[in-house]
């Protein structure tokens, strides 16, 4: 059977990267699957270059430019990295997905109506090389996310520096999109072990 593309998405501090690694280990050691992890934006040279500009660039970037750049990076990575892996019976776990573009560039910027629909169509084009087989939203509260960010430290990117109101709209956007798309939601405020078990519970039926 072809591999499956499983996307873990959610606000900063939800534990996406940690859970992606935990899921890979669980699937490979306990369920005999061959898995790879990719990240968005990123995954190939072109996408990694765009990632650096989008997250840490000092230049002004419009919302439309962000949307197009994120989807350009996504389309290239899915075509060149993910699709061949899936065709080779390898499962791919993605750290973020097109849902992040809808939430950060859409909900975060209060897009509605025709503007939001245009954003959805652009994202639909971006995932054509390899549409997700499953999207799992890791839902974290703003307070817990900020606490984890403080503990973790490190550089703050362009998006994390935006106003609290913007960031809370992004968090709301994840739940709104989960409801709209009937995606699985896991309470990421809980411990890593509990969250990992919940993620695995949602993934196994998809693989079967």
N, C-alpha and C positions, 0 to 999 in steps of 0.2 A: 504494500500500500504506500502511496505517496506520504511524505512527511506532513506534519501539521504545523501551521503558524499560530502560535499562542502569544497574544499581546497582553502584557501587564501594564496597566496605565493608572495614573492618579497624580495627585498634587505632590509637589516637592516634600520629601520627608515621609512619604507613605511607605517607603521600604521596597520600591520596585526592584532596584538592583540586588538587594539582599535576597528578595524572594525569587528573583530569576535564577540566581545561583543555587538556592535551596531546591527549586523545582528541577533544575537540570540534574543535580545530584540524586534526587529522589527517583526521577524517571530512569536515569541510567543504571543506578545501583539496584533498585528494587523492582523495576519493570522492564528492564532489558531494552530500553530505547536508546537511540543515538541522537544526541541533542547538541545544538549550538545556541549561543546567546549573541544577539545583536542589539545595538542601541540606536535610538532616534533622538536627534539627527546624528548620523554617523554610519559606520559600517564599511565604508570604502573611502578611498583617498578624497574623492570629490565631496562626499557628504561630510567628512571630517573637517575639510576646509570651510565649508559652509557653517558647520557647527561652531567653529571658533569665532567666526564673524557674527553670527546670530546671537551667541551667548555672551561674548566678551568684546565685540567690536566697539570701537569708540565713535564710530560714525552714526549719523542719524539714519534710521531705517523706518520706512512707513509700514503701516499694517499690511497693505497689499503686498509690499515687497517681502515682508516676513512670510506671508501665506505662500507666495510663489516659491520662495527659497526653501522653506521647510518641505514643500511637496516635491520640489526638484530633487532635494537630497533623498527623500523617501522613495521616489520612483526609481532613482538610479540604484540605490542600495537593494531594493526589492528585486529589481531585474538582474543585477549583476551578482548579488550574494545570496539572497534568500531563495529565489525561484530555483536555481540549480541545486541547492541543498534539499529542498522539498522534493524535487524530481528524483533525487538520489536516496529517497526514503529516510531523510534526516529531519527530525523535528527541530523547529526554530522557535526560540523564546525571545520575544522582542521587548526590550525595556523602552516603553512608550509606543504610541501608534498615532494614527491620524486623529484620534480623539483629543490628543493634546493640542493639536492645531485648532480644532473646533472650540476648545475651552479657553485657551490662552488668547488666541487672536479673535475668536468670536465672542464668547460670553464675557471675557475679560474686558473687551472693548465695547461691550453693550450693543453688539450687532443684532439686528432683528430683521424680520421680513425678508425682502428680496436680497439684502446684503448677506444675511445668514445662509440663504438658499444658494447664493453664488459660491460662498465658502464651501458648502457641502459638495457642490458639483466639482469644484477644484480638487477637494480631497478625494472624491470618488475617482477622478482621473489619476491621482497620485498613487493609489493602491492597485491599479489595474494589473501590474506585473505579478502580484501575489496578494490577493485579498486575505484578510485574517480568517482563520477557522474558528477562533475564539478570542473574545476580549473580556478581560477580567479587570474591573475597576477596584483599586485599593482605596477605600474611602477613609481619609484622615481629617480630623478637625484642624482648624487653623491654629488653635492653641498648641496642640500636640506637635504639629508640623514645625512651628516656630521653636518649640522646646528642643526638638530633635536637631533642628538646624543649628541651634546654639551649642549643643553638646558636640555635634560633629565638626563644627567650625569650617574652615576652608573659605575659598573665594565666593563672593556673592555675584551671581550673573545679572545681566540686564533685566531679566524678568523678576527675579527675586527682590530687586531694588524698587519695584513699582509699588504704588500706594496700597495700603491694607484693603481698601475697598475693591480695588482691582483683583487682588489675590483671592478675596472671599468670593467674588463673582466667578473666578476660575473654579474654585472648589464646588460651588453650586452647579456649575456647568457639567462637571463630571457626573453628578447624580442625575441631572436632567437628561444627559445623553444616555446614561445607563438605562433610565426609564424608557426613553424614546426608542432605543435600539434593543431593549430586552437583554442587556448584557448582565453578566454575573457581577455582584458587588460583594466585597469582603471588607469587614470592619478592620481597618489597618491600625486603629488605636490600640489594639490588643498586642500581646507579646509576639515575637517573631515566630515562635513555635506554633502558636495557635493560628496565626495568619497563614503560615505555611501549610498546615493541615487543611485549612479551608480552601486554599488555592488548589491544592492537589485534588481535593474532593470534586472541584468543578472541572478540572482538566481531564481526569481519567475517563469519564464517559465519552468525551470528545475523541480520545485516542482509540477507544474500543469501537 
